[in-house]
Amino acid sequence: MEERMSEGLITKALHYVLAFSLAAMVLLVFLNAVLRYAASSGITQAEELSRYFFVWTSFLGTIVAFKDNKHVGVDIVITKLTGKVCLVVDIIGYLLMMFVVAIMAWGGYNYFLIAMTSKGPATGIPFSYVVLALIVAAVAMGILCIQKAYQELMSKGGE
């Protein structure tokens, strides 16, 4: 029960972070557009910050979508399978997903090391902070893959 409660808190926190990020992005772009037309000037950092918020929103959104099974999937064959065959195909799918997110995490880590020396021209924010979104998403989806595969084994493994 405690595990479910902490899982709910993490999901709720992710939703709040996503809402904040989306609101900040919309506000920055809107204010910048209004200032450009009304005062012939804008917020120099607005475009860069909104781009950073967009990247984080996209990657954190993939975690929520993956957790809730809202991602795009082709299940034409899976829906026709039953029993052990369905379990084996599901587990193979999770193993493939874990392989892909491991590549994402590895590539993200290498890119993070390179990006540590780059800073945003307008904000001066290290670009590695933006790349960190990829690593966070890959690690979270890897953990979710393991959790889903385990749940699949426990629920269908006994059939």
Rosetta blueprint (number, residue, H / E / L):
1 M L
2 E H
3 E H
4 R H
5 M H
6 S H
7 E H
8 G H
9 L H
10 I H
11 T H
12 K H
13 A H
14 L H
15 H H
16 Y H
17 V H
18 L H
19 A H
20 F H
21 S H
22 L H
23 A H
24 A H
25 M H
26 V H
27 L H
28 L H
29 V H
30 F H
31 L H
32 N H
33 A H
34 V H
35 L H
36 R H
37 Y H
38 A H
39 A H
40 S L
41 S L
42 G L
43 I L
44 T L
45 Q L
46 A H
47 E H
48 E H
49 L H
50 S H
51 R H
52 Y H
53 F H
54 F H
55 V H
56 W H
57 T H
58 S H
59 F H
60 L H
61 G H
62 T H
63 I H
64 V H
65 A H
66 F H
67 K H
68 D L
69 N L
70 K L
71 H L
72 V L
73 G L
74 V L
75 D L
76 I L
77 V L
78 I H
79 T H
80 K H
81 L L
82 T L
83 G H
84 K H
85 V H
86 C H
87 L H
88 V H
89 V H
90 D H
91 I H
92 I H
93 G H
94 Y H
95 L H
96 L H
97 M H
98 M H
99 F H
100 V H
101 V H
102 A H
103 I H
104 M H
105 A H
106 W H
107 G H
108 G H
109 Y H
110 N H
111 Y H
112 F H
113 L H
114 I H
115 A H
116 M L
117 T L
118 S L
119 K E
120 G L
121 P L
122 A L
123 T L
124 G L
125 I L
126 P E
127 F L
128 S H
129 Y H
130 V H
131 V H
132 L H
133 A H
134 L H
135 I H
136 V H
137 A H
138 A H
139 V H
140 A H
141 M H
142 G H
143 I H
144 L H
145 C H
146 I H
147 Q H
148 K H
149 A H
150 Y H
151 Q H
152 E H
153 L H
154 M H
155 S H
156 K H
157 G L
158 G L
159 E L
